[in-house]
Amino acid sequence: MIYTSPFPSVDIPSTSIFDLIFGGLTDEEASWTAVTEATTDASVTYGELRELAESFAGVLAQRGIGKGDVVSLQIPNTISYVVALLGILRAGAVVSPLGALLNQSDVEKFVSLADAKLYVGTTDLEETPQVFSSEVLTLASGNHPAPAVELAPDDIAAIPFSSGTTGLSKGVVLAHRQITANMAQTKAGLEASGITQRINILSPLPYTHIYGLTTSLLSQLYGRHHIVTLPKFDLPQFIDAHPKYGINLTFMAPPVAVVLTKHPAVTPEKFATTNHIICAAAPLDNQTARMLEERIDVTVFQGYGMTEAAPLTHLGVAGKTEPGSIGYVGPNTQCKLLELDNDNEVPAGETGEIVVKGPQVMVGYLNNPEATAAVLSEDGWLRTGDIARVAEDGAFYIVGRAKEVIKYKGYQVPPAELEALLLTHPEITDCGVVGVMRDGLEIPRAFIVKTEGSLLTAEEIMAWVAERVTPYKKIRAVDFIDEIPKSPTGKIERLKLQEIPLEGESA
């Protein structure tokens, strides 16, 4: 069956991203603070942000950057990033955001893949014209006239790269239409949770990732909120920012939520002004979400999406959906659950791969029609690679990723389910589960980060899990490590775990 959204449909904007944010800006709104850097206290108003972005667009035009030219952008979350991003879009150029932690060889690779005409960031490149991140605000303060550019909704706006956790990274082509649609969808989804007035939002998620870019930055600028940001996640700074700036809503990824449930520095007093926490980028189990709600007296709800959908396709509703659910199908969006590796819909109540359709779905992969055809049907249905089930109330629950499911003796074992269980153990701080081959059989293997001073053994963990799961889901190997490798957005880097040899095997 096709699942439709319980949210009211929204009007899909027929304009550019820049004009959607600033086109209707009033004099009063122009005086409101738009972005504040929590590490420096520097801030910029909506009016100042518009002027700086237009001036930076003028700088780009002077350097020969025009409509359709790609500009790679690699700056941590700062006012400089926001100015550069909006300036690139105002110039009619295409932004290709790059992770702030990428090394030089990776930066050069992605700049080449995107065929970027300019690089703006921190890395010193030899082959590509560039603007250093430290120059952005100085250049933007020069009152350079913005170029006259006519943009259509179907003009390309961004080429972010997919995470590449299960394969080679691919450039995702997103037009202005896809991103502005998702901005409107996100705004409507938050309004359903009662977020209808201007509030203070903490946004530590990297703007170089689509979750940070569209959901926690562009959509919130469109909503005229005050965005407080961090260049990287630092727990003391993150905690202190809440009372200092009176944060009402915080965006985060599951690893942060896990830390907040266990760290002694986290107290209700620090989060006294915070009403809502939105968690996305990876699944958050219901028990951990409930523990967080009880510990700091907030309402937690999740969102779901992917780079290929700009990203939001599902969103929870505060006080209505379980915090462990990714929520309902978003406005103007349709969803199906299909069997893995074919187009057959699964029977009601069973799990299947999430397949979505809506105005936010990508144009396709950059210069890769084969990869595009593998996930995007001719009539616009996008295969996500994520496995879910649907509850009776229409809320979706992520079970795992199709390519990560462990196949033990023919049974499917989702790693996320075992990770959620392990995290409820009082002596486990963090964990990751992967499938590995042992004696010709794929088995579930757990990597565990113990609490300080814990004497927990591998045998005790396996026995503890065995008491709580169906026999074929039991953990069959355990390793203790200091830290679970994760991407900047909190996704477990399972390939790195799978590369660690089992005991008795050679590296």
Secondary structure, DSSP 8 states (H G I E B T S, - for coil): --EE-SS-------S-HHHHHHTT--HHHHTSEEEEETTT--EEEHHHHHHHHHHHHHHHHHTT--TT-EEEEE--SSHHHHHHHHHHHHTT-EEEE--TT--HHHHHHHHHHTT-SEEEESS--SSS-EEEGGGHHHHHTT----------TTSEEE--B---TTS---BEEEEHHHHHHHHHHHHHHHHHTT--S--EEEE-S-TTSHIIIIIIIIHHHHTT-EEEE-SS--HHHHHHHHHHHT--EEEE-HHHHHHHHH-TT--GGGGTT--EEEE-SS---HHHHHHHHHHHT-EEEEEEE-GGGSSEEEE--TTTS-TTS-BEE-TT-EEEEE-TTS--B--TTS-EEEEEESTTS-SEETT-HHHHHHHB-TTS-EEEEEEEEE-TTS-EEEEEETTT-EEETTEEE-HHHHHHHHTTSTTEEEEEEEEEEETTEEEEEEEEEE-TT----HHHHHHHHHTTS-GGG---EEEE-S---B-TTS-B-HHHHHTS--TTS--
